[in-house]
Amino acid sequence: MKKLLLNLLVFLISFSCFSQDTQPPTTPTNFQFISNPLVQPDSVSAEWQHGTDNVGIATYEIYINGILEEIIAYDASSSTQYVPLLYYPNGTYCLTILARDAAGNASPLSNQICKSVNVIYQNPPTNPYLSGFLNYTADNKAIEISNQTIRNFDLANYTLKISYDGNATWDAVYTFPANTILVSGESYVIAHPNISICTTEVDDYNSAITNFDGNDVIGLFKFDNFYDSIGELGNSTTLINTDLFIKRETLSSPTPSTTFDLGGWNTYVNNGNCPDLLGFSFLVVLDVEDEALNSFQIYPNPIVTNTLQFNTKNNQTIDSISIVDINGRTVLNSSNIINNQIDIQTIKKGVYFVKIQSKNKISTHKLIRQ
């Protein structure tokens, strides 16, 4: 009994000390972008020296342009820690970092470091994004989220919210099931429990988040920050008519975005069947120059199969294809383009650049091989 009471007393003292911890950690130092000749120009990976704390640092929080982007567990194996935030779309990215202890105390933010990404190819979204929206009659409703990065994402950090009938506030929240991982190159589909089609594509059922019509808004949140939208919050106008399926297939408009532009989506009319593209992670990544010329596209990207396909417009013809790795070595060179596709089974997993030769024009696209 004495031993039990002693252990209980020690526990209570420890708990009391922990609960009274109000001292914040110190700010991480030497926060900087990783300096390495192999780091690609579209990488915003960063490193820092650990802060200190009277009890111990639990996590670090990375903010990009003032928005929480990553929460990273403290790693005591080295005095330096880093985060590999790779392959960002063109733009300017300003990062700050803070340390947080187990009691929730946060250090002041670090110095801000900024980097501009300006490359001749365009990258897919860096986070899961809203990629498909099924708005058929009755309860044949579904929402699709896709991951076009080379990372896997724990959806515990994400939520969906719905706003009904033009409300300026959110009415219901959808939380992903525990331990749901959205794998690289895959999609996740949430459908109404009474859906009668597409059941083989459904990953979860929820009636609240799929109880929508064309003037309701779906928002995708990360760490409760609103960053992607189908519809316009506070707008009661019907933007997506009934019996339509819309699919994001190009980067003709910013992706993700809280400003909804139906022009950045392809529209498919209900033909009585499940849309072929529902549940299929597909986003054509355009070369920045070609986005204006609207001449070439490569897909799928990322690619897990052995067939890389090309979409040509304005009667453009492809004379030859070269695929180059990140070290500048040509791994495939072919002028045998049949039916606008080539076999890439000999190419290993990694990041490559596809150069398309068409007469006197060269188009360069980034390709992720999984």
Buried (B, 14 or more C-beta within 10 A) or exposed (E): EEEEEEEEEEEEEEEEEEEEBEEBBBBBEEBBBBEEEEBBEBBBBBBBEBBEBEBEBBBBBBBBEEEBBBEEEBEEEEEEBBBEBBBBBBEEBBBBBBBBBBBEBBBEBBEEBEBEBEBBBBBBBBBBBBBBBBBBEEBBBBBBBBBBBBBEBEBEBBBBBBBBEBBEEBBBBBEBEEEBBBEBBBBBBBBBEEBEBBEEBBBBBBEBBBBBEBBBBBBBBBBEEBBBBBBBBEBEEEBBEBEBBBBBBBBBBBBBBBEBBBEBBEEBEBEEEBBEBBBBBBBBBBBBBBBEBEBBBBBBBBBEEEEBBBEBEEEBEBEBBBBBBEEEEEBBEBEEBEEBEBBBEEBEEBBBBBBBBBEEBEBBBBBBBB
